[in-house]
Amino acid sequence: QVQLVESGGGLVQAGGSLRLSCAASGRADSRFVTAWFRRTPGKEREFVSAIDRDGTNTYYSDSVKGRFTISRNNSVNTVYLTMDSLKPEDTAVYYCAARGGLITIVQKTSGAYTYWGRGTQVTVSS
């Protein structure tokens, strides 16, 4: 069974930075297509960013493009989300999600992802 564990969330002032990590375990090959989503109370889960299996291609929502960077280190089965120039509207629970097996297509819809972490809270104060 694949497990995803997020870490790195916390409280930061507007303009600050955080780096989230998503560590995968449970499979010999954990090079999954991986995405970050976020959810705020009363809103739908929102796509933030995604990365393909070898890190060649990355994708971002318009709201974070130019401020967030997704990357991965497959030697330690970890995907990162570096968040710079944080804004109060970035406050949310951030979830890591992975597509199963050898799927190579990156999707921006949450239903395309099989495995999910429990989330990590990011709070940006003004």
ChimeraX attribute file (.defattr): number of C-alpha atoms within 10 A of each C-alpha:
attribute: neighborCount
match mode: 1-to-1
recipient: residues
	/A:1	6
	/A:2	15
	/A:3	17
	/A:4	21
	/A:5	18
	/A:6	23
	/A:7	19
	/A:8	15
	/A:9	18
	/A:10	14
	/A:11	14
	/A:12	18
	/A:13	14
	/A:14	17
	/A:15	14
	/A:16	14
	/A:17	17
	/A:18	18
	/A:19	16
	/A:20	21
	/A:21	22
	/A:22	26
	/A:23	20
	/A:24	26
	/A:25	15
	/A:26	10
	/A:27	12
	/A:28	7
	/A:29	12
	/A:30	23
	/A:31	26
	/A:32	24
	/A:33	24
	/A:34	31
	/A:35	31
	/A:36	27
	/A:37	22
	/A:38	22
	/A:39	18
	/A:40	15
	/A:41	8
	/A:42	6
	/A:43	8
	/A:44	9
	/A:45	17
	/A:46	18
	/A:47	22
	/A:48	23
	/A:49	25
	/A:50	28
	/A:51	26
	/A:52	22
	/A:53	20
	/A:54	14
	/A:55	17
	/A:56	9
	/A:57	12
	/A:58	15
	/A:59	18
	/A:60	20
	/A:61	15
	/A:62	10
	/A:63	12
	/A:64	17
	/A:65	12
	/A:66	12
	/A:67	14
	/A:68	20
	/A:69	18
	/A:70	24
	/A:71	21
	/A:72	22
	/A:73	13
	/A:74	17
	/A:75	8
	/A:76	11
	/A:77	18
	/A:78	20
	/A:79	27
	/A:80	23
	/A:81	23
	/A:82	16
	/A:83	20
	/A:84	17
	/A:85	15
	/A:86	23
	/A:87	20
	/A:88	15
	/A:89	13
	/A:90	20
	/A:91	19
	/A:92	21
	/A:93	18
	/A:94	27
	/A:95	26
	/A:96	31
	/A:97	28
	/A:98	28
	/A:99	24
	/A:100	17
	/A:101	14
	/A:102	12
	/A:103	13
	/A:104	15
	/A:105	11
	/A:106	21
	/A:107	19
	/A:108	18
	/A:109	12
	/A:110	17
	/A:111	8
	/A:112	14
	/A:113	18
	/A:114	12
	/A:115	17
	/A:116	21
	/A:117	20
	/A:118	14
	/A:119	22
	/A:120	21
	/A:121	19
	/A:122	21
	/A:123	20
	/A:124	20
	/A:125	16
	/A:126	11
